[in-house]
Every structure is written in C-alpha cells, then in structure tokens.
Amino acid sequence: MLSVRALFGIGFLVTSRAATVLAQQGTCPLSAAANHHKKDCFSSRAASSMAQTIKYLGQEEAQHIDEELFSEYGFSVDQLMELAGLSCATAITRVYPLTSLVKAKPSLLVICGPGNNGGDGLVCARHLKLFGYEPTILYPKRPNKPLFQGLTTQCQKMEIPFLTEMPEAAVIDEAYNLVIDAIFGFSFKGAVREPFGSVLETLNKTTVPIASIDIPSGWDVEQGRADGLQPDMLISLTAPKKSASLFRGRYHFLGGRFVPPGLERKYQLNLPQYPGTDCVLQL
C-alpha cells in the first residue's frame, strides 16, 4: 500500500479531510444548455417508473446479447468499448461536474480490471481527461492483448498517470474526488482473486463517492452482494443487469446507445428513449 508520503513526496502537506462530492439529483449542470434542458433530466418518480419497466438481464442473457452484437450485428469489441467508455464519462460529468468537486484539483482515481470492463474504464479515463478532469489509473493486471495495450498507450499519451500500487484508504480520501470502479463486469463469477480482493477491501474503507461501471465489482451479477461495495453511482451498459435492482446508491444511469432495434425486440429490453442526442439517461 502507498502511504501519503510515498505518493505525494516528503513536502506534501494534507490540508483537508475527505468530503463527499456535491451533486444534485435531477440536474444536468455540465450541459451548455443545462437550464434549457431540465426537462430532459428525470424526476425521482419518472426515473423510478422507468427503472421498473426496463428489462434487467441475467448473466447468460447479457452474454448472448454481447455475442450477437459482435457476430450478427457486425460490431467490434473496440467499437463498443469506445461507445461504452464515452457513455460512462458523460454520465460522470452529469453527476459530478467540475464545478462541484471539493478538492483543489479535479482528481479522479480509475481502477481497471483485466477484462472488458477495465477497457471501458481506460476509455472513460481518456474522455474524462479531455473533459477537464485529472484522472489517475490503477491497472494492476494488464492483459497481453493489442486492444488493451493500445488503450493503455492512448492514456499514457494523454499524460494520464498510472499507479503501481493501490493507495491506502486515507490517501484516496485526501487526494481524490471520486473513484471509478471498472474492475469486474457482467462476466464476473466466483471468488475475487488478488490483487483485487485487497483493492475492494480498501475501497470499502474510503469515504469518497464511488461510480461503478455496469456492475459494482465483487457483486454476483444476478444476486448482488449485501456486504460488498456500495457505490454512489451505477452506470449500466446496454441494459441493467439483475443485480442493479439491488443498487441503493443515489444515481443510476443507462449508457451505451448502440442497441439495434431488432436486438431490443428479440430480448424484449424495453429500453427507454434517450433524450435528444444524449448517449446516457438517468433511470
């Protein structure tokens, strides 16, 4: 684990304790026309009704949809990963706009796992950098595949720093406004292995908000996990998974505006209509 001194240097002085990120439900403060588009953001009642009508996917069904997107519908992995990561970054700007962050720098910690969820996190970090945030990435288990190597290089060329170790909970609380959990997605099953067991244990000790991509890491995709990670925000991709019905955080968004109508009909997804040209919507 990294200490405060090791992460920031001997001369670094911590001046404030962790505080939660300020965000207001039902507003889109980052939009250039935020006040004009308040009608596009959902009240609690409308969001609740929408979440009840949309279909929540089991693990096998989610995997079948992914397979069909790649085969029958001609999408590539990197194409969907780019769209998903952009959706996640956009949703995060809606809930945690730059003007709401309480630290001196708009610092974010993005923790990426070894699979496609981690790839979504890398894309998300790159877009957040372009949006004016200062992401730092922890990517402890990197796949030896060209796709992920390319995504890593893109982040490095964007001058996004990479950590070599998981910071201590106190360091995270002092240094970052938000943690983005991109460790495990809907393919996850079984026990959490190291180094991610220790990573999740540390995250459970932090006080800064956590935004999880698709699934709160460590949760069973269908049953959830009552004693697991409890994020402030969940960004479901394509369609929510069954465990999302157990999410009790403040903000649940849907991202990944790429589902073909034939696929939506086949699986009876009942996806809500995205407002305007938005790539995300609040459930």
Buried (B, 14 or more C-beta within 10 A) or exposed (E): EBEBEBBBEEEEEEEEEBEEBEBEEEBBBBBEEBEEBEEBBBEEEBBEBBBEEBBBBBBEBBBBBBEBBBEEEEBEBBEBBBBBBBBBBBBBBBBBBEEBBEBEEBBBBBBBBBBBBBBBBBBBBBBBBEBEBBBBBBBBBBBEEEBBEEBBEBBEEBEBEBBEEBBBBBBBBBBBBBBBBBBBBBBBEEEBEEEBEBBBEBBBEBEBBBBBBBBBBBBBBBEBBEEBBBBBBBBBBBBBBBBBEBBEBEBBBBBBBBBBEEBBEEBEBEBBEBBEEBBBBBB
